[in-house]
Amino acid sequence: MSTIIENLKQFWFFTGFANATWQNLAMILIGIVFITIAIKKGWEPLLLVPIGFGMIIGNIPMFPGLNIGVYEDGSVLNTLYQGVKQGWYPPLIFLGIGAMTDFSALISQPRLLLIGAAAQTGIFGAYLLALLLGFDPNQSAYSYMALVPVIQRPIMLALTTKKERLIKMPAPRPVSQREKIIFPIVGFLLTAFIVPSGLPLLGMLFFGNLLKESGVTRRLAETARGPLIDVVTTLIGLTVGASTQADKFLTGNSLKIFLLGLLSFVIATTVGVLFVKFWNLFLKGDRKINPLIGNAGVSAVPDSARVSEVVGREFDPDNHLLMHAMGPNVAGVIGSAVAAGILLGFLG
């Protein structure tokens, strides 16, 4: 009888109930909230559902040494998490983004590249602040992507007047197939020669776009923008969620990184909108740019461009800004890859 009792005690000792802390339960609850928001509100479900469930996985209380946690070397979760830590996943994501992105808006209006470039101040602003706060440079490189663009609308409204929001831009010129094919080759050569350290991201981005536009590699393009990016997005979301293990995540440093991500988005959006307003001082007539597309320089494709469209139509239902906003939006993707390469150059 005593042996049975001892076995039951030992069994209980290894259960999640015996090892649970309030921090574990809090993070599990947050994960459930993420999943609920994604399903009921439709907010970024492709990210929030994997991240939310990953948070639940990562916060199941466990006895140390079972070799199953995301921070335990050799575990399955730890192996999958290396794609985040070692940077395997981002180039694959950029391959998929390139294969699904139409660069026509940028090719037809190359001046919009400047808006995407201006918005990259968010990355460098967060990087410099991270260094001032004492973070290791490798930690700060990821803080820019900490948030989705849910805060852009109030910034856009605060920085623009009603008259500016009503600016109508002429339709962009049609872009030929030849231009679409040449663009990823020339774009890659120019950016890669300027920032060789950005080669993994830039190479995959432009290669994915060439697969899309060449017209002869449809199967590869469909794989890159479909099954491949879906698998990688799932693994990123799940492992990033699992990395929010309470004893590792609920720290002052995590809160600082979260705030840095928020601040980087604020800086990027603010600079993008103000840059367009300043530029408009030197433009006349239909050359003026609606400053509501200044937010789209943030490299969230096509989310930021959709924000431009939605906010613009709030004030004029007939003013469609999406195609114009896609110019700085895809420029922001290129700019973020270049900026990442510059930061990696600093770290190297």
Secondary structure, 3 states (H helix, E strand, C coil): CHHHHHHHHHHHHHCHHHHCCHHHHHHHHHHHHHHHHHHHHCCCHHHHHHHHHHHHHHCCCCCCCCCCCCCCCCCHHHHHHHHHHCCCHHHHHHHHHHHHCCCHHHHHCHHHHHHHHHHCHHHHHHHHHHHHCCCCHHHHCCHHHHCCCCCHHHHHHHHCCHHHHCCCCCCCCCCCHHHHHHHHHHHHHHHHHHCHHHHHHHHHHHHHHHHHHCCCCHHHHHHHHHHHHHHHHHHHHHHHHHCCCHHHHCCHHHHHHHHHHHHHHHHHHHHHHHHHHHHHCCCCHHHCCCHHHHHHHCCCCCHHHHHHHHHHHHHCCCCCCHHHHHHHHHHHHHHHHHHHHHHHHHHC
